[in-house]
Amino acid sequence: MSSGTTTAKRPSQWAIWFFGALGGILWGFDTGVISGAMLFIPRDIPLTSLEQGMVVSGLLVGAMLGAGASGRLADTLGRRLLILIGGIVFIIGTLGAALGVNVSMLVIFRFVMGIGVGIVSVVVPMYLSELAPARIRGRLTSLMQLLVTVGIFLAYVTDYAFADLAAWRWMIGLGVIPAVILAVGIYTQPESPRWLVSRKTGGEADARVVLERLRGTPEAAEAELAEIRENVRIEEENTEPVGLRTLFAPRLRRVVVVGMLLVFFQNFVGINTIIYYAPTLLTDVGFGATGAIGANVAIGAVNMLMTLPGMYLIDRAGRRPLLRWGAVGMCAAMIVLAVTNLVGLSQGPLLLGLTLAGIVVYIASFSISWGPVQWVLLPELFPLRVRAGAVGFCVTFNWLFNMTVALLFPSLLEIFGAGWNFVFFAVTTALAYLFSTMLLPETKGRTLEEIERSLRNEPVH
């Protein structure tokens, strides 16, 4: 009997990780697929440079709204129900964008898709971390970044598959399949035991059932339930309501500034121009549409694969060394791209090769460093009593900065050309290096209390 019980429990755990992973992949797919689709949308729907930026950034405005509202909604509705809602929002937005017949429809339904992205970006990592065994809980934060890169890679492969047909509606529309699987599948999964204990009347009994199902024995379930009770009690005693006045009070001002600069540089080093507009940049230097999207698949593969050593090194090399060396690599790549575009090389193998090499070096440098490190480092910067609100504040600005770059880049590309935009990003990556060296604390191997003291009183060593 016990053997049969254990066998019955095992698939449910894998189902939780599968549907959680699907949320991260869907997030990456919907943000990445527009890069290839944007080459073909203007054939059916004429777009100015500003309108191109609006179509791309509409998703990011929605993501900012979805992320900003998700913290409170996850506490009110529960993690599982909010992921289900996010899946339904994905379905509506994806179908609407794929069937769009004018600029307004594209922007509006990309905005709706973005709300789903924002919900998933906040709630899926929370849900997975609250259901994961303690021994693997820490890995899930950086795992989400890997899953997002998997989604981006799959989006690029989808773009390539439909490039010869110029079938941008299919590129976007296929995202409805994982969205349906997520919405249906997450409904069959358990609610977070932590939410049941902290928010639901009589929730401890339900939490015990879930934990016994996940951990396999009543003893393991009871031990984890006791830990959850204690953590909930500590947070209730120490957590403060977070407003702007709280965040920018003298005792927190420096750490908030560091957090804001972290998300600022992660976006303004130029990563979003590559994720969203690499095929556009490549066609400008002589690639055909299908060739540019094929090269983009290689870029997506580098983005995905180089995230793996980043996940390995983050707890070995430390946060600051990864960010510093990543900034050096990105800066060097941007200098190559800037010089290549500004010296007036004629279209040909040399220009194509240097441009593609610069993009690959850039994306590899970002993926091993600034990509995964931000999501691990942000929660470590803030003390427990304001952590949820402060991280939510910084993540909301992360989407705002992301949207700003995506919206303005096509117009800036048209006005100044690629070369001067690459010069700008070379400067911002150099500033990101200085930020990592002079202001950012090293959090590897330090308690959260030590990190808080170093940010409040002590110089960084």
Steps between C-alpha positions, in 0.01 A plus 500: 500500500770745598685434181192568297439819694849629433466423131171688486649806661804533278322613178317781681833653605634486146175654376555799729850560362373443143224759523728741683759457227231554239423838657863609461520369144178680409641822645808466280307392190263796501779753559729348234266406215439861396861537378438283193136594454595867481676441167173393338220688681561820296418307181139471623478791745714805413696620805706811568812466717306627801216254434751214480623603842141517629421147374810359671470704820123450540578162656746661737251762622258217573775306676571800722131518598471124550815481711397801710162348585609139543649520849176610663282280277714193574439556871127558449411237238776244552797407283331225299186698411705802390720281273177360350377857438837583345463205261153617393633853447779354283244317285286811442800722424670249270189431290418871476852596391521215246168610344577874516412701189633843602754666725249560781408131524865395503590746776190425713531122485878512549418702812261223612772239437731714712266486798536121482879533478504729805286258703717202407825688567398560862278207597661194336837539680308563824283192448793272414715620790215446749436143382863398448693294756744718695805334343415629149307817582793733436563364150152588377563876484773465238313208340222740400753709306609185315141412418440850363801458269360161390175677414687768303694232311177314412350828382796555266468142368129563436582824319747312280253221424247748360745753352482375139120533515520842670232354730529738795149415622605138548822609671300688763196270507685179586560648845139411579589129526725522811259760644207254479712220649605731785144617576354148496794333672551741789135449600583139588793595726499572875498846655812625675512368860648832610203692362256253659659552843529878477177594322232233521289435810565142605767479235748301709306177445501555123870594511579178687325294230696677225832456681438131568426456130820684402744380767376142535479460879291660778818569697664700219173685439460594867861621526458727196161620623662607827766690303230673291309601817816652648591687179148640469511613864837673453386679185175615662699645789768665287344597167408866456259662254721630221448841343734744332567674830606168655722401210682833483540550874867548596544144629390344169587767247837358395379144452200619295730710280727197450199284409368760256840540335527123467174476301585820310831367372360155427269665245704796378808295408304419182381142547145581392617639166656159428209289629233700316680643198796276407342390169431865413865590572623205296286584197642853513853364443407270213332184631180389327193461720527121528877517552462764772245287685724194458789694654261604775443133584875467560488811720212346697698178546799695635266692733358174635823300528710777660241536777610156627856598601353817651279286725802287593735791571266729692560321832864424424651808337257740669255762374733798453772320297239362261342843452836672454637254243164486327508879465853481355390247238189699408697824476760342270225357279320835478826674404550247218140554381534878520831514309374251241197718427671840519803438276274446199580141408313397188256212522680172465646204695721718723214725615265204547762299691605784733139595574396144580815439707441818700139402574600146603775623735259754645219251561741243650643762739152609610361147538778384730477807723234772501226265380483259796678709766240777526223259603716337767650824630187715533335306787836477678540878514190581707427428866214263576257763628484679162625229264177416317398862443851619410564218251158562345586871468831422322345234273230747393772744399684215328203466264479880462866522395454201270199669338685830457785339306264290287277797418773747408759280326335483151467880490857551626624247246327696224631838621860417601571166335624184673857624560422786736247289690776243557727780624233591756476139619881474516491794742219350712681164524814684618289679763350162598856378566567799726171442683587134560846595625425803717143476631380142492564280804608137465224284648649154444535312828372790713192505717224742409571689823866548400395627159258747658768631739753542219255703294398716793826569678812345350697550176496211253822296501 
